[in-house]
Amino acid sequence: MKSFEIDSQILPLVFTHITMSFLYILPLLFLTVANPVVQDLIEWNGNQRLTWTDFKGRVPVNAANAALTNTAINVEFGFSKKGMTYSIKCRFDKTKSWVRIKNDLVLGHEQGHFDIAEIHARKLNKALKEYKFNSRTVNNDVNRIYENVMKQHHSFQSEYDQATDFSRKVDKQTEWLAKIEKDLKSLDDYREYTKELMARSIE
């Protein structure tokens, strides 16, 4: 499983950004690794918005941040000589996300971070759908595709925080939420990337 995890924080002065990635690849099998408890994870859903009750993590001592959102994009895949099947997940981790200052503006900003993660989960799906399968190079190919999309993800998240000054520029925040919504709609054809793809068997 390839996994990209990002902590998105609202800070008064600086932006702290943490990424972690892991790659586990085995032929012919979907991969399983130790995961957080399922009820602590929220799969991205256009009909479900984050609420402050979802932020269950402990606020660090002396934290200056208003809030922290932890999201992860991961992909599991398997392949044979005839083809590849994969599944993508975009999730919010309740236990690693926390809040110190609660207001609607900050919550909207945090939802924006989760939505940006979903944009890049769809971009990953698009890139993998367009991939021309090669059983000899598939490990390296999927790794390269994943890393390229995650670089875009990292840049987008950083640009969002800088442009909105971590939600404090209200006009810019409004503009960016509209941009995020537009980007999501432009990738609507790639929103189905979990159950549908997991159901396909490997020959």
Number of C-alpha atoms within 10 A of each C-alpha: 20 19 21 22 22 23 19 25 26 24 18 12 9 14 15 12 12 12 12 10 15 10 13 13 16 12 15 16 14 17 15 9 7 5 7 11 9 9 8 15 19 17 16 19 13 9 5 9 14 17 12 15 9 19 23 15 16 12 18 10 6 6 10 16 21 19 23 23 26 23 27 23 23 20 22 21 23 21 23 15 13 10 16 20 21 24 21 23 18 27 22 25 25 21 17 18 22 24 22 14 12 11 9 10 15 19 21 17 26 23 17 23 28 24 23 23 27 28 25 24 29 25 21 25 25 16 17 18 13 9 13 11 17 15 15 9 9 19 18 10 17 19 13 12 14 24 17 13 18 23 11 13 22 19 11 17 19 17 12 21 23 14 15 18 19 27 23 16 12 13 10 16 23 15 12 19 19 13 12 18 14 12 16 21 13 12 17 12 12 18 17 13 20 16 12 10 14 16 11 12 12 17 11
